[in-house]
Amino acid sequence: MNNATLKDVFIKTFQNDPKKVVYEYYSGKIIEKITYKQLKDKIYGIALILKKYLVGIPDESWVILQATNNPWDMAVLWALIHNNMNVLLLDKEVKNPKYIIKQSSAKAIITSYNLSIQNVKSINIEVLRKHNPSKYLSDNNFTFSNKIALCTSGTSGNPKIFVHTGTQIYAHINSVLDRYGKAKDLKYNAENNEIKKTMLTFKFHHIASVLLNFMYPYIGGTIVKTDEIGIKILLDLINSRKVQNVYAVPMIWDSMVKYIAGKYGNSNPETIKKAFGDSLRLAMMGAAKPTSRTVEILNKAGIFTTSAYGMTEIGSLTSNISRSTENRNKGIAGKVGSRFYEVKVKKESGILKSSGTGELLIRGKIVYYSQLVNGIEIVRDSHEYFHTGDIVKIESGDLYIIGRVKDIIVNTSGENIYIDELELKFNFLRDLGIEYTIIGINDEPILVIYMSKDNDVSEILENISRINNSLEIYTRIKKIYFSKIPLFRTSTEKIKRNTIKDEIVLNNEIFKLIKSY
């Protein structure tokens, strides 16, 4: 389907058995089961009430939606699309959305906050969630919109807003399904007659959450949701609801494994299986680097453990789905190239190659459609390559992530130091539960650490020095700073290197220099 629309995605989704459960929602110690028919009825009901709220707002205007993992929030999203409104998903933690409103020219916002913004209609999301539809309509009563916008986390400045149409959403869904269909251990995810019960813990506005919230209902799956992200609750739900796929940030996986070890006294394979239950097959980690110790523990328990590579602009590009645990732990992000996109490597000379080392460029249907800037929608040239800003190596179709273009330190000798690659050398810190990152100040790599008082400082510094001395001279850490507070992070748990760098340069007392080499 070359030019799929969101209406096409909707129609395919609700061709599934109406009596089948699409959501199992845990709230207030009760499991609520929602069928495909109940969800569809709710969408129509909310769409009708939204018609009244949206009176006077032109078709295809942008409406901001601050949603949560409440299953009815997906109904709100679909109801907006049924009202020919473009939907901009925004982190629910953002209490002052004026910057986003300016960039998008949004005419309304659906939120749980009591907002009063000039020329922007504010709609209480709770009213929509509680609305009970009184009659059943057909799609002929509605004109569908075809655009959804997502915000970047704003790691290095103000967030950017990228628009995906039905074409991109369809490509995202089927690119992942193609990938899973090639993997014997994950093939059940791509087959309609197979049971697919999935837990999502990513925030609703995150690109991975958006993709999965569309994908699993599209293929007749069941999504387990909870409004309480407590570790014990998650474990109990995974076990009792017989969840097969769990998508979560590495921090949640780390916490679950630590909780199991604390409760049972060990984290051996039998204990892990007992805690998660026999149904768990896929542990997918996203939005940050996984901890090697946690990955090792889950793999030994026979749980297919991997992570995905992607970004707001391109969705989920790839993930390592090799059956070999050793292969998945070699640093390969996954295979690249599909019917939905092509990749190139931009060499330092500017020449584009199909393999080698350089910046990753992508072209195809998975790449965002347009960008919202100062109230104007700027449509990108689909024939041009999107520059990811990631330095990669492509070898025999395998993608290795080396670092970010902006996260390269060029030292006084002209040597490139890749920060992400250098951070991996000190991965033992992450395995000890210590937060750390590397930044570049005055063209030198600086290590910044935050750890609890329980850690043996002298032993840790000794291990850092031992590793540092084993590195090539030009890549060695020059200074170590301790932070008095947890390291600054974005809403998706990525460490804000630029913010930390700025604060150290400003001599913020939070950061203390403890060692120079």
C-alpha positions as CSV (number, residue, x, y, z in Angstrom):
1,M,0.0,0.0,0.0
2,N,2.0,3.0,-1.3
3,N,-0.1,5.8,0.1
4,A,-1.8,4.3,3.1
5,T,-3.9,6.6,5.3
6,L,-4.8,6.6,9.0
7,K,-8.3,5.6,7.9
8,D,-6.8,2.5,6.2
9,V,-5.1,1.6,9.5
10,F,-8.3,2.1,11.4
11,I,-10.4,-0.1,9.1
12,K,-7.8,-2.9,9.2
13,T,-7.6,-2.7,13.0
14,F,-11.4,-3.1,13.4
15,Q,-11.6,-6.0,11.0
16,N,-10.4,-8.1,14.0
17,D,-12.9,-10.1,16.0
18,P,-15.2,-7.6,17.7
19,K,-15.4,-9.9,20.8
20,K,-11.6,-10.2,21.2
21,V,-10.0,-8.3,24.0
22,V,-7.8,-5.4,22.8
23,Y,-6.9,-4.0,26.3
24,E,-6.5,-5.4,29.8
25,Y,-6.4,-2.3,32.0
26,Y,-5.2,-2.6,35.6
27,S,-6.4,0.3,37.8
28,G,-7.4,0.4,41.4
29,K,-6.5,-3.4,41.8
30,I,-9.1,-4.3,39.2
31,I,-8.5,-5.6,35.7
32,E,-10.9,-4.1,33.1
33,K,-11.2,-6.0,29.8
34,I,-12.0,-3.9,26.7
35,T,-13.0,-5.6,23.5
36,Y,-12.4,-4.3,20.0
37,K,-16.1,-3.5,19.7
38,Q,-16.2,-1.6,23.0
39,L,-13.1,0.4,21.8
40,K,-14.8,1.2,18.5
41,D,-18.0,2.3,20.2
42,K,-16.1,4.5,22.5
43,I,-14.2,6.1,19.6
44,Y,-17.5,7.0,17.9
45,G,-19.0,8.2,21.2
46,I,-16.1,10.5,22.0
47,A,-16.0,11.6,18.3
48,L,-19.6,12.8,18.7
49,I,-19.0,14.8,21.9
50,L,-15.8,16.3,20.4
51,K,-17.9,17.6,17.5
52,K,-19.5,20.0,20.0
53,Y,-16.3,21.0,21.7
54,L,-14.5,21.6,18.4
55,V,-17.2,23.9,16.8
56,G,-15.6,26.8,15.1
57,I,-12.2,25.1,14.7
58,P,-11.3,24.6,11.0
59,D,-10.7,21.1,9.6
60,E,-7.2,19.7,9.8
61,S,-6.2,22.1,12.6
62,W,-3.7,20.9,15.2
63,V,-5.1,19.7,18.5
64,I,-2.7,18.9,21.3
65,L,-3.4,15.7,23.2
66,Q,-1.7,15.1,26.6
67,A,-2.4,11.5,27.1
68,T,-1.4,8.7,29.5
69,N,-1.5,4.9,29.4
70,N,-5.2,5.0,30.0
71,P,-6.7,2.8,27.2
72,W,-9.4,5.3,26.5
73,D,-6.8,7.9,25.5
74,M,-6.2,5.9,22.3
75,A,-9.9,6.3,21.8
76,V,-9.6,10.0,22.2
77,L,-6.8,10.0,19.6
78,W,-8.9,8.1,17.1
79,A,-11.9,10.3,17.8
80,L,-9.9,13.4,17.0
81,I,-8.8,11.8,13.7
82,H,-12.5,11.0,13.0
83,N,-13.2,14.7,13.4
84,N,-10.6,15.6,10.7
85,M,-8.3,17.1,13.3
86,N,-4.5,16.6,13.2
87,V,-3.2,15.3,16.5
88,L,-0.1,16.6,18.3
89,L,1.0,14.3,21.1
90,L,2.6,16.0,24.1
91,D,4.2,14.7,27.3
92,K,1.6,15.0,30.0
93,E,4.2,16.4,32.4
94,V,4.4,19.6,30.3
95,K,2.3,22.1,32.3
96,N,3.0,25.1,30.1
97,P,2.6,24.2,26.5
98,K,2.9,27.7,25.1
99,Y,6.1,27.0,23.1
100,I,4.5,24.0,21.5
101,I,1.3,26.0,20.7
102,K,3.4,28.7,19.1
103,Q,5.3,26.2,16.9
104,S,2.2,24.3,15.8
105,S,-0.5,27.0,15.9
106,A,-2.7,24.5,17.8
107,K,-6.3,25.5,18.2
108,A,-7.2,23.3,21.1
109,I,-5.6,21.1,23.8
110,I,-7.0,18.0,25.5
111,T,-5.5,17.8,28.9
112,S,-6.0,17.0,32.6
113,Y,-4.7,20.5,33.6
114,N,-7.0,23.5,34.1
115,L,-5.4,25.6,31.4
116,S,-6.5,29.0,30.2
117,I,-4.6,30.0,27.0
118,Q,-5.7,32.8,24.7
119,N,-7.3,31.6,21.4
120,V,-6.8,27.9,22.4
121,K,-9.8,25.8,23.5
122,S,-9.0,23.6,26.6
123,I,-10.9,20.3,26.9
124,N,-10.9,18.1,30.0
125,I,-9.6,14.7,29.0
126,E,-11.4,13.1,32.0
127,V,-14.8,14.1,30.6
128,L,-14.0,12.3,27.4
129,R,-12.7,9.2,29.1
130,K,-15.9,8.9,31.1
131,H,-18.3,9.5,28.2
132,N,-20.5,6.5,27.5
133,P,-21.6,6.2,23.9
134,S,-25.3,6.1,23.4
135,K,-25.5,5.0,19.8
136,Y,-23.4,3.3,17.1
137,L,-22.4,5.1,14.0
138,S,-20.4,4.2,10.9
139,D,-17.3,5.7,9.4
140,N,-19.4,7.3,6.7
141,N,-20.4,9.9,9.4
142,F,-16.8,11.2,9.6
143,T,-14.0,12.7,7.6
144,F,-10.6,11.3,8.7
145,S,-7.5,13.4,9.2
146,N,-4.2,11.9,8.3
147,K,-1.5,13.5,10.5
148,I,0.0,12.9,13.9
149,A,2.8,15.0,15.3
150,L,5.4,14.0,17.8
151,C,7.9,16.1,19.8
152,T,11.5,15.4,20.4
153,S,12.7,15.3,24.0
154,G,14.6,18.6,23.7
155,T,17.9,17.1,24.9
156,S,19.9,19.8,23.3
157,G,17.5,22.7,23.3
158,N,13.8,23.3,22.6
159,P,11.8,20.3,21.3
160,K,11.2,19.9,17.6
161,I,7.9,18.8,16.2
162,F,7.8,16.1,13.4
163,V,4.7,15.1,11.5
164,H,3.9,11.5,10.4
165,T,1.0,10.7,8.1
166,G,-0.8,7.5,7.6
167,T,1.9,6.5,5.1
168,Q,4.6,6.7,7.7
169,I,2.5,5.0,10.4
170,Y,1.7,2.1,8.0
171,A,5.4,1.8,7.1
172,H,6.4,1.9,10.7
173,I,3.9,-0.9,11.6
174,N,4.8,-3.2,8.7
175,S,8.6,-2.5,8.8
176,V,8.6,-4.0,12.4
177,L,6.2,-6.8,11.4
178,D,8.5,-7.7,8.5
179,R,11.4,-7.8,10.9
180,Y,9.6,-10.0,13.5
181,G,8.4,-12.3,10.7
182,K,11.9,-13.2,9.8
183,A,12.8,-14.2,13.3
184,K,11.7,-17.7,14.4
185,D,11.6,-16.7,18.1
186,L,9.4,-13.6,17.4
187,K,7.4,-14.7,14.4
188,Y,4.2,-15.1,16.5
189,N,4.0,-11.3,16.7
190,A,3.5,-11.1,12.9
191,E,0.9,-13.8,12.6
192,N,-2.8,-13.0,12.9
193,N,-3.8,-16.4,14.3
194,E,-1.3,-16.3,17.1
195,I,-1.9,-14.9,20.6
196,K,0.0,-11.7,21.2
197,K,-0.3,-10.2,24.6
198,T,1.9,-7.2,25.1
199,M,2.7,-4.7,27.9
200,L,3.8,-1.2,27.1
201,T,5.4,1.0,29.8
202,F,6.7,3.8,27.5
203,K,5.0,7.2,27.9
204,F,2.1,7.6,25.4
205,H,3.7,10.4,23.4
206,H,6.9,8.5,22.8
207,I,7.5,7.3,19.2
208,A,7.8,3.7,20.4
209,S,4.6,3.9,22.3
210,V,2.7,5.5,19.4
211,L,4.0,2.8,17.0
212,L,3.1,-0.1,19.3
213,N,-0.3,1.3,20.3
214,F,-1.1,1.3,16.6
215,M,0.7,-2.0,15.7
216,Y,-0.7,-4.6,18.1
217,P,-4.4,-3.7,17.7
218,Y,-3.7,-3.6,13.9
219,I,-2.7,-7.3,14.0
220,G,-5.3,-8.4,16.6
221,G,-3.1,-8.3,19.7
222,T,-4.0,-7.5,23.3
223,I,-2.2,-4.8,25.2
224,V,-1.9,-4.9,28.9
225,K,-1.9,-1.4,30.5
226,T,-1.6,0.0,34.0
227,D,-1.8,3.4,35.5
228,E,0.7,2.3,38.2
229,I,4.3,1.7,37.1
230,G,5.3,0.1,40.4
231,I,7.9,-2.7,40.0
232,K,5.9,-5.3,42.0
233,I,2.7,-4.4,40.1
234,L,4.5,-4.8,36.7
235,L,5.9,-8.2,37.7
236,D,2.6,-9.4,39.1
237,L,0.8,-8.4,35.9
238,I,3.4,-9.9,33.5
239,N,3.0,-13.2,35.4
240,S,-0.7,-13.3,36.1
241,R,-1.8,-11.9,32.7
242,K,0.5,-14.2,30.9
243,V,2.2,-11.4,29.0
244,Q,4.5,-12.4,26.1
245,N,6.1,-9.1,25.1
246,V,7.2,-6.3,27.4
247,Y,8.5,-3.0,26.1
248,A,10.2,-0.8,28.7
249,V,13.2,1.5,29.3
250,P,16.3,-0.3,30.7
251,M,15.8,1.3,34.1
252,I,12.6,-0.6,34.6
253,W,14.2,-3.9,33.5
254,D,17.1,-3.2,35.9
255,S,14.6,-2.5,38.8
256,M,12.6,-5.6,38.1
257,V,15.7,-7.8,38.1
258,K,17.0,-6.2,41.3
259,Y,13.6,-6.6,43.0
260,I,13.6,-10.3,42.1
261,A,17.1,-10.8,43.4
262,G,16.1,-9.0,46.6
263,K,12.9,-11.0,47.1
264,Y,14.2,-14.5,46.3
265,G,17.9,-14.0,47.3
266,N,19.2,-14.7,43.8
267,S,18.6,-14.0,40.1
268,N,19.4,-17.4,38.6
269,P,17.4,-18.6,35.5
270,E,14.9,-20.6,37.5
271,T,14.1,-17.7,39.8
272,I,13.7,-15.2,36.9
273,K,11.3,-17.6,35.2
274,K,9.3,-18.1,38.4
275,A,9.0,-14.3,38.9
276,F,8.0,-13.4,35.3
277,G,6.0,-16.6,34.5
278,D,6.3,-19.0,31.7
279,S,4.7,-16.8,29.0
280,L,7.3,-14.0,28.8
281,R,9.2,-14.4,25.5
282,L,10.4,-10.9,24.5
283,A,12.1,-8.3,26.6
284,M,12.5,-5.2,24.4
285,M,14.5,-2.3,25.8
286,G,14.2,1.2,24.3
287,A,15.1,4.9,24.7
288,A,18.4,4.3,26.4
289,K,21.3,1.8,26.6
290,P,20.5,-1.5,28.4
291,T,22.6,-2.7,31.3
292,S,24.8,-5.6,30.3
293,R,24.2,-7.4,33.6
294,T,20.5,-7.3,33.2
295,V,20.6,-8.4,29.6
296,E,22.8,-11.4,30.6
297,I,20.4,-12.4,33.4
298,L,17.4,-12.3,31.2
299,N,19.1,-14.1,28.3
300,K,20.2,-16.9,30.6
301,A,16.6,-17.3,31.6
302,G,15.7,-18.0,28.0
303,I,14.0,-14.6,27.5
304,F,14.7,-13.1,24.1
305,T,16.3,-9.8,25.1
306,T,17.2,-7.0,22.7
307,S,16.9,-3.3,22.1
308,A,15.7,-1.2,19.2
309,Y,17.3,1.7,17.3
310,G,15.2,4.6,16.2
311,M,14.2,8.2,16.8
312,T,11.2,10.5,16.6
313,E,11.9,11.3,13.0
314,I,12.1,7.7,11.7
315,G,10.4,5.5,14.1
316,S,12.0,2.1,14.9
317,L,14.6,1.5,12.2
318,T,15.9,-1.8,13.4
319,S,16.6,-4.2,16.3
320,N,18.9,-7.2,16.6
321,I,16.7,-10.2,16.2
322,S,19.4,-12.8,15.8
323,R,18.7,-16.1,17.5
324,S,22.3,-16.0,18.8
325,T,22.6,-14.4,22.2
326,E,26.3,-13.8,21.5
327,N,25.4,-12.0,18.3
328,R,22.9,-9.8,20.1
329,N,25.5,-8.8,22.6
330,K,28.2,-7.9,20.1
331,G,27.0,-4.3,19.7
332,I,25.1,-4.9,16.5
333,A,22.0,-2.7,16.5
334,G,20.4,-4.9,13.8
335,K,20.1,-5.5,10.0
336,V,19.4,-2.4,7.9
337,G,17.4,-2.0,4.7
338,S,13.8,-2.9,4.0
339,R,11.0,-2.4,1.5
340,F,10.2,0.8,3.4
341,Y,13.6,2.5,3.5
342,E,17.2,2.6,2.2
343,V,20.3,3.7,4.0
344,K,23.6,5.3,3.1
345,V,26.8,6.1,5.0
346,K,28.1,9.6,4.5
347,K,31.9,9.4,4.6
348,E,34.1,12.3,5.9
349,S,34.8,13.2,2.3
350,G,31.0,13.7,1.7
351,I,30.7,10.6,-0.5
352,L,27.7,8.3,0.1
353,K,28.4,4.6,0.4
354,S,26.3,1.5,1.2
355,S,28.7,0.3,3.9
356,G,31.6,1.5,6.0
357,T,31.9,4.2,8.7
358,G,30.2,7.6,8.7
359,E,27.0,9.4,9.4
360,L,23.8,7.3,8.8
361,L,21.5,8.7,6.2
362,I,18.0,7.3,5.6
363,R,15.4,7.8,2.8
364,G,12.0,6.2,2.5
365,K,8.5,5.9,3.8
366,I,9.5,5.7,7.5
367,V,11.0,9.2,7.4
368,Y,8.8,11.9,8.8
369,Y,6.5,13.8,6.4
370,S,7.0,17.4,7.6
371,Q,8.0,19.7,10.5
372,L,6.1,22.3,12.4
373,V,8.1,25.5,12.9
374,N,6.7,28.9,14.1
375,G,3.1,27.9,13.1
376,I,4.1,26.7,9.6
377,E,4.2,23.2,8.3
378,I,7.4,22.6,6.3
379,V,7.1,19.5,4.1
380,R,10.4,17.7,3.6
381,D,11.6,16.6,0.2
382,S,11.0,12.8,0.2
383,H,13.8,12.3,-2.4
384,E,16.4,13.7,0.0
385,Y,18.2,11.6,2.6
386,F,17.5,12.3,6.3
387,H,20.7,12.9,8.2
388,T,20.3,11.0,11.6
389,G,23.3,12.7,13.2
390,D,24.6,9.2,14.2
391,I,28.0,7.9,13.4
392,V,27.7,4.3,12.4
393,K,29.4,1.4,10.8
394,I,27.6,-0.8,8.3
395,E,29.2,-4.2,7.6
396,S,27.5,-7.0,5.8
397,G,24.2,-5.4,6.4
398,D,24.8,-5.1,10.2
399,L,24.4,-1.7,11.8
400,Y,26.8,-0.7,14.6
401,I,26.2,2.6,16.4
402,I,29.4,4.4,17.2
403,G,28.2,7.8,18.4
404,R,26.6,11.1,17.6
405,V,28.0,13.6,15.2
406,K,27.6,16.2,17.9
407,D,29.0,13.8,20.5
408,I,32.4,13.6,18.9
409,I,35.3,15.2,20.6
410,V,38.0,16.3,18.2
411,N,41.2,16.6,20.3
412,T,44.1,18.9,19.6
413,S,45.8,16.2,17.5
414,G,42.8,16.1,15.2
415,E,41.8,12.6,16.4
416,N,38.1,11.8,16.7
417,I,36.9,10.6,20.1
418,Y,33.4,9.0,20.0
419,I,31.8,9.6,23.3
420,D,29.3,6.7,23.2
421,E,32.0,4.3,22.3
422,L,34.2,5.6,25.1
423,E,31.4,5.3,27.6
424,L,31.1,1.6,26.9
425,K,34.6,1.1,28.2
426,F,33.4,2.1,31.7
427,N,30.2,0.0,31.6
428,F,31.1,-1.6,34.9
429,L,29.8,1.6,36.6
430,R,26.3,1.0,35.1
431,D,26.4,-2.6,36.3
432,L,27.0,-1.3,39.8
433,G,24.0,1.0,39.6
434,I,26.2,4.1,39.2
435,E,25.1,6.9,36.9
436,Y,27.7,8.2,34.6
437,T,28.4,10.0,31.4
438,I,31.2,11.5,29.4
439,I,31.3,15.0,28.0
440,G,33.8,17.1,26.1
441,I,35.2,20.2,27.6
442,N,38.1,22.1,25.9
443,D,38.4,19.1,23.5
444,E,39.0,16.7,26.3
445,P,36.9,13.8,27.5
446,I,35.5,14.3,31.1
447,L,33.9,11.6,33.2
448,V,30.9,12.7,35.4
449,I,29.6,10.3,38.0
450,Y,26.7,10.1,40.5
451,M,26.7,7.3,43.0
452,S,25.2,6.4,46.4
453,K,27.2,6.6,49.7
454,D,27.2,2.8,49.7
455,N,29.8,2.6,47.0
456,D,33.5,2.2,47.8
457,V,34.9,5.4,46.2
458,S,38.6,4.5,46.3
459,E,38.0,1.1,44.7
460,I,35.8,2.6,42.0
461,L,38.4,5.3,41.2
462,E,41.1,2.6,41.1
463,N,39.1,0.6,38.5
464,I,38.4,3.7,36.4
465,S,42.1,4.5,36.4
466,R,43.0,0.9,35.4
467,I,40.6,1.0,32.5
468,N,41.7,4.5,31.5
469,N,45.3,3.5,31.4
470,S,44.5,0.6,29.1
471,L,43.0,2.9,26.4
472,E,44.8,4.6,23.6
473,I,46.4,7.7,24.9
474,Y,44.3,10.2,22.9
475,T,41.0,8.7,24.1
476,R,41.8,8.7,27.8
477,I,39.7,10.5,30.4
478,K,41.4,13.7,31.6
479,K,39.2,14.5,34.6
480,I,36.5,13.0,36.8
481,Y,33.7,15.0,38.4
482,F,31.3,13.7,41.1
483,S,27.7,15.0,41.0
484,K,25.8,15.6,44.3
485,I,22.5,14.8,42.7
486,P,21.3,12.3,40.0
487,L,22.4,13.3,36.6
488,F,20.1,15.6,34.6
489,R,17.8,13.5,32.3
490,T,15.2,14.1,29.6
491,S,11.6,12.7,29.9
492,T,12.8,9.5,28.1
493,E,15.7,9.0,30.6
494,K,18.5,10.1,28.3
495,I,21.3,12.0,30.1
496,K,21.5,15.7,29.3
497,R,25.1,15.9,28.4
498,N,25.0,19.5,27.2
499,T,23.2,20.7,30.3
500,I,25.8,18.9,32.5
501,K,28.6,20.4,30.5
502,D,27.2,23.9,30.7
503,E,26.8,23.6,34.5
504,I,30.4,22.4,35.0
505,V,31.7,25.2,32.8
506,L,29.8,27.6,35.0
507,N,31.4,26.1,38.1
508,N,28.1,24.9,39.6
509,E,28.7,23.5,43.1
510,I,26.6,20.4,42.2
511,F,29.7,19.1,40.4
512,K,33.0,18.6,42.2
513,L,36.3,17.8,40.5
514,I,37.8,14.8,42.3
515,K,40.6,13.6,40.0
516,S,42.7,14.9,37.1
517,Y,45.0,12.8,34.9
